[in-house]
């Protein structure tokens, strides 16, 4: 399999992207969260869930990244 960028992989497998985002949030990997969010538009439910996950794990930097991410209305 070819090596894919996080953005390419996210477009090909949105479930894996969501799992990756959740893991990166819990682990406090802000750089990885930013990579996984690149060129992604979350729906409002996904976005609110991920923000809540970051808040519960006391990750204010990641909360800010998620709040700034674009979302579908």
Backbone bond lengths (Angstrom), bond angles and torsions (degrees), N, CA, C in turn:
res aa  C-N    CA-C-N  psi(-1)  N-CA   C-N-CA  omega(-1)  CA-C   N-CA-C  phi
1 X - - - 1.444 - - 1.526 109.16 -
2 X 1.298 116.46 141.75 1.458 121.43 179.91 1.525 110.08 -71.12
3 X 1.321 115.48 151.60 1.458 119.93 175.40 1.517 108.19 -76.29
4 X 1.311 116.47 124.57 1.452 121.96 -178.36 1.514 109.89 -107.69
5 X 1.319 115.11 148.05 1.453 119.37 173.22 1.527 107.28 -73.48
6 X 1.334 118.34 161.01 1.466 119.40 178.00 1.527 112.20 -55.61
7 X 1.332 117.56 -36.49 1.457 121.01 -179.44 1.519 111.27 -67.62
8 X 1.334 117.47 -44.02 1.464 120.81 178.71 1.523 110.36 -63.86
9 X 1.315 116.97 -43.22 1.449 121.35 -179.67 1.529 110.69 -63.40
10 X 1.319 117.24 -40.39 1.459 121.44 -179.37 1.521 111.03 -63.24
11 X 1.319 116.98 -38.43 1.456 120.21 179.74 1.522 111.03 -69.37
12 X 1.328 117.21 -31.67 1.449 121.27 -178.26 1.530 112.00 -83.24
13 X 1.316 117.42 -26.91 1.453 120.51 -175.61 1.530 110.52 -145.03
14 X 1.330 117.62 82.34 1.466 120.20 -176.79 1.522 114.30 -63.05
15 X 1.326 117.89 -28.59 1.469 119.95 178.40 1.524 109.97 -68.14
16 X 1.322 116.64 -43.36 1.467 120.22 177.65 1.521 110.29 -64.04
17 X 1.330 117.11 -36.28 1.459 120.47 178.47 1.525 110.51 -63.24
18 X 1.332 116.96 -42.81 1.461 120.72 179.27 1.525 110.31 -64.40
19 X 1.329 116.70 -42.68 1.463 120.78 177.39 1.529 110.24 -61.94
20 X 1.315 116.57 -41.75 1.460 120.92 178.65 1.514 111.66 -63.58
21 X 1.335 116.17 -41.76 1.460 120.24 177.42 1.527 110.98 -61.90
22 X 1.309 116.71 -45.29 1.466 120.02 179.95 1.527 111.12 -60.28
23 X 1.320 116.82 -45.57 1.463 120.71 -179.81 1.520 111.11 -63.99
24 X 1.325 117.09 -43.35 1.465 120.88 -179.71 1.528 110.90 -64.28
25 X 1.315 116.99 -38.04 1.471 120.89 178.70 1.525 110.11 -64.29
26 X 1.312 116.59 -51.63 1.466 121.17 -178.64 1.526 110.96 -60.12
27 X 1.337 116.83 -36.95 1.462 121.24 -179.26 1.523 113.28 -83.59
28 X 1.328 117.60 -2.70 1.460 121.35 178.49 1.519 113.91 71.18
29 X 1.317 117.29 29.38 1.467 122.37 -177.33 1.528 110.42 -92.87
30 X 1.325 115.83 78.66 1.459 121.49 -176.11 1.531 112.19 -59.09
31 X 1.317 117.21 -40.35 1.466 120.28 -179.74 1.526 110.57 -62.29
32 X 1.324 116.81 -42.36 1.469 121.36 179.56 1.524 110.41 -67.02
33 X 1.323 118.07 -39.83 1.465 121.22 176.77 1.519 109.26 -59.56
34 X 1.317 116.50 -45.35 1.468 120.67 179.87 1.529 110.67 -60.76
35 X 1.330 117.65 -41.73 1.464 121.04 177.77 1.520 111.42 -62.77
36 X 1.311 116.43 -44.36 1.465 120.31 -177.99 1.522 112.71 -69.79
37 X 1.318 116.95 -25.55 1.462 120.95 178.30 1.523 112.77 -83.79
38 X 1.326 117.68 -15.27 1.466 121.50 -177.01 1.521 110.53 -55.17
39 X 1.297 115.34 126.76 1.468 123.11 177.63 1.519 113.84 59.91
40 X 1.325 117.28 22.67 1.464 121.67 178.09 1.523 109.02 -107.75
41 X 1.308 115.32 146.26 1.458 121.61 172.08 1.518 106.26 -122.22
42 X 1.316 115.60 112.23 1.464 121.63 179.99 1.518 109.52 -81.31
43 X 1.316 116.70 154.91 1.463 116.46 169.38 1.533 106.27 -84.97
44 X 1.316 116.23 164.66 1.470 120.70 -173.53 1.531 112.47 -59.85
45 X 1.318 117.32 -36.71 1.462 120.33 -179.66 1.530 111.06 -66.17
46 X 1.341 116.56 -45.03 1.473 120.58 177.03 1.520 110.14 -59.54
47 X 1.320 115.18 -47.65 1.460 120.07 -176.39 1.526 111.06 -61.35
48 X 1.318 117.20 -46.09 1.470 119.05 -178.75 1.526 111.02 -66.31
49 X 1.330 116.91 -37.01 1.466 120.38 177.43 1.533 110.57 -62.58
50 X 1.327 116.81 -47.01 1.465 120.40 -177.83 1.533 111.29 -66.42
51 X 1.326 117.22 -37.68 1.469 120.53 176.52 1.528 109.78 -63.04
52 X 1.319 116.02 -44.58 1.470 119.67 178.92 1.528 111.04 -62.20
53 X 1.328 116.64 -40.91 1.463 120.66 177.83 1.529 110.68 -60.84
54 X 1.322 116.86 -43.57 1.467 120.86 179.12 1.527 110.89 -65.73
55 X 1.332 116.96 -39.51 1.468 120.22 178.53 1.531 110.74 -65.13
56 X 1.326 116.64 -43.20 1.463 120.38 -179.94 1.527 112.16 -63.95
57 X 1.327 116.11 -28.04 1.463 120.89 179.66 1.526 112.21 -96.51
58 X 1.343 116.49 10.05 1.464 123.00 176.67 1.531 111.91 53.76
59 X 1.345 115.09 56.70 1.466 122.30 -179.73 1.533 109.03 -121.68
60 X 1.345 118.30 73.32 1.472 120.83 -174.46 1.540 113.95 -60.71
61 X 1.319 117.81 -33.14 1.463 119.55 178.71 1.524 110.34 -64.79
62 X 1.314 116.67 -39.27 1.462 121.07 179.96 1.530 110.22 -73.81
63 X 1.327 117.86 -35.07 1.463 120.92 174.92 1.521 109.19 -56.57
64 X 1.310 117.04 -45.57 1.477 121.74 -179.40 1.531 110.30 -63.12
65 X 1.336 117.92 -43.49 1.471 120.74 178.06 1.528 110.08 -58.93
66 X 1.306 116.56 -44.14 1.463 120.64 -178.47 1.531 112.00 -69.26
67 X 1.311 116.95 -39.23 1.465 119.76 177.86 1.527 111.44 -62.96
68 X 1.324 116.64 -32.60 1.460 121.18 -179.24 1.532 113.31 -83.43
69 X 1.330 116.84 -10.43 1.472 120.35 -178.92 1.531 110.04 -71.55
70 X 1.320 116.75 143.44 1.475 119.41 178.22 1.520 111.16 -68.73
71 X 1.313 115.82 150.31 1.457 121.14 179.20 1.518 110.28 -139.08
72 X 1.317 115.11 148.95 1.455 121.52 174.71 1.529 108.28 -75.78
73 X 1.314 117.36 138.49 1.473 119.47 178.72 1.516 111.76 -69.47
